[in-house]
Amino acid sequence: MGLRPTGAWQAGEEVLDRHGLLLPTTATGPGELGLRIGLYDSQSGQRLPLLDGQDAIELGRCDIE
């Protein structure tokens, strides 16, 4: 994981980088959670903008019970 920095990615290339997520104990159901992802500048810690002006994309939603 994390062996290819984003500067080594090619335009249009799909990069698989698996990560596990732990839900906080306060995330009790029933309900719905969304998963959003964004990239950060390693020097400034600022979120990088996407081409559409947003700073993250939603990967999906899941129900918790």
N, C-alpha and C positions, 0 to 999 in steps of 0.2 A: 504494500500500500504506500502511496505517496512517493513512489520512486521516480516519477517523471514530473518535474515542475511544469507549470502551465506554459512557461516560455518555450518549452520543447514541443508543445502540441502544434499540429498542423491544422489549418482552416478546414473545417468539415470532418475532421477526424473524431471518431468516438473513442473516448478514453474510459476504461472501466476501472473504478477505484472504489472498492467496497468498504463500507463503514457500518458498524452497528450503532443502534440508538437505544438509549435507556430512557424510558418514560419516567417522569417524576412521580413520586408517590401521590401527589395531589391530582394526577391525571386519572380520575375515577370516572367510570361510565355511569349511565350510558351517555354517549356523546360522540362528537366527531372531531378529529384532529387533522390539521393540514401540515404537510411537510414542504418547506420552502428552502431553496438553496441559493447561495450567492458566493461570489469570490471576493477576496480581500487583497489589498496591496500589502505585501509582506513588510515593506518599510514603514508605511504610515499607519497601517491597520484600518484604513478607510475601505468601505465597501466599494467595489468597482461597478460602474454603471454598465448596463446592457445596451445593445444597439437601440432598443425601443425607449430608453430613458429610465426604465425600471432598474432596481438594484438586486432583484432576485426573481426566480421563477418558482411556481408551485409544481412540485413533482407529483403530488397526488394527495388524496385524502383517505382516511381510514376511520372506521367505527371502532370505538372501544365500548366494551360492555361491563 
